[in-house]
């Protein structure tokens, strides 16, 4: 029992550095072929919860939120989220489960697509609706 609790704490602690992790800014254009492949993968694996337009749903947050800017959630945070899942934080959508069937290369393509869309659309303030 103690070992399971310790493993949970260690796993959660490994995710915490992803918040605030510095990374490339989305002002850098992405490889168009990679972003195109990522769009298809995003549609198949992410859009149901995060929205086809990346603006979120009642099941998951917007990927255009300033919380998902690379200086807050770096590219590596996406890979960890897919591989391990994410305990609820920042949002009230519940825990994100790990996503089966995606390779690290698949996640890199999804991130390229998300970063390209962030470049095009810009970021929404947090919390949602705070702009008005």
C-alpha positions in Angstrom: 0.0 0.0 0.0 2.8 2.4 0.9 4.7 1.6 -2.3 1.6 2.4 -4.4 1.1 5.7 -2.7 4.8 6.6 -3.1 4.6 5.6 -6.8 1.6 7.9 -7.2 3.4 10.8 -5.5 6.5 10.3 -7.6 4.5 10.1 -10.9 2.6 13.3 -10.0 5.9 15.0 -9.1 7.3 14.1 -12.5 4.4 16.0 -14.1 4.8 19.1 -12.1 8.0 20.3 -13.9 6.0 20.3 -17.1 4.1 23.3 -15.8 6.5 26.2 -16.3 8.9 24.2 -18.4 10.6 26.5 -20.9 10.4 25.6 -24.5 10.4 27.0 -28.0 7.8 29.7 -28.5 5.0 29.2 -31.0 6.3 32.1 -33.0 8.5 29.6 -34.7 6.7 28.2 -37.8 6.3 24.4 -37.7 7.3 21.9 -40.4 4.1 22.0 -42.6 4.2 18.2 -43.3 4.6 17.4 -39.6 1.8 19.9 -38.6 -0.5 18.3 -41.3 0.2 14.8 -40.0 -0.5 16.2 -36.5 -3.8 17.6 -37.6 -5.1 14.2 -38.5 -3.7 12.6 -35.3 -5.2 15.4 -33.2 -8.6 14.9 -34.9 -8.5 11.2 -34.2 -7.1 11.2 -30.6 -7.6 14.7 -29.1 -10.5 16.6 -30.6 -13.2 14.7 -28.8 -12.1 16.3 -25.5 -10.0 19.4 -26.5 -12.3 20.4 -29.4 -11.9 20.2 -33.2 -11.0 23.9 -33.1 -8.6 23.4 -30.0 -11.0 25.6 -27.9 -12.0 22.8 -25.6 -15.2 21.0 -24.8 -17.1 20.1 -21.6 -14.6 17.2 -21.3 -11.2 19.0 -21.7 -9.6 22.4 -21.8 -8.7 24.7 -24.7 -5.2 24.2 -26.1 -5.3 27.9 -27.0 -5.4 28.9 -23.3 -2.3 30.8 -22.3 -1.7 27.9 -19.9 -0.6 25.8 -22.9 1.9 28.4 -24.1 5.3 26.7 -24.5 6.7 28.7 -21.5 4.1 27.1 -19.3 3.5 23.7 -20.8 6.5 22.8 -22.9 6.4 20.3 -25.7 7.5 17.5 -23.4 4.5 18.0 -21.2 2.3 16.8 -24.1 4.3 13.5 -24.4 4.1 12.9 -20.6 0.4 13.6 -20.7 -0.2 11.1 -23.5 2.1 8.4 -22.0 1.1 8.8 -18.3 -2.1 10.7 -18.1 -2.4 13.9 -16.0 -4.0 14.5 -12.6 -6.5 17.3 -12.7 -4.9 20.7 -12.3 -5.7 24.2 -13.5 -9.1 22.8 -14.7 -12.2 21.0 -13.4 -12.4 18.4 -16.1 -11.1 15.6 -14.0 -8.0 13.5 -14.7 -6.8 13.1 -18.3 -6.3 9.4 -18.9 -3.2 8.2 -20.8 -3.8 7.8 -24.5 -3.1 4.4 -26.0 -1.7 3.9 -29.5 0.3 7.1 -30.0 4.1 7.0 -30.4 6.5 9.7 -29.4 6.7 10.7 -33.1 2.9 10.9 -33.3 2.9 13.2 -30.3 5.6 15.4 -31.8 3.3 15.7 -34.9 0.3 16.6 -32.7 2.4 19.2 -30.9 3.6 20.7 -34.2 -0.1 21.1 -35.2 -1.1 22.6 -31.8 1.9 25.0 -31.8 1.1 26.0 -35.4 -2.6 26.7 -34.5 -1.4 28.7 -31.4 0.7 30.8 -33.7 -2.2 31.4 -36.0 -5.0 31.9 -33.4 -3.0 33.3 -30.5 -3.7 32.6 -26.8 -6.9 33.0 -24.8 -6.6 34.4 -21.3 -6.9 32.2 -18.2 -9.4 31.7 -16.7 -11.7 31.4 -19.7 -13.9 34.4 -20.1 -11.4 36.7 -18.2 -11.0 38.8 -21.3 -14.4 40.5 -20.8 
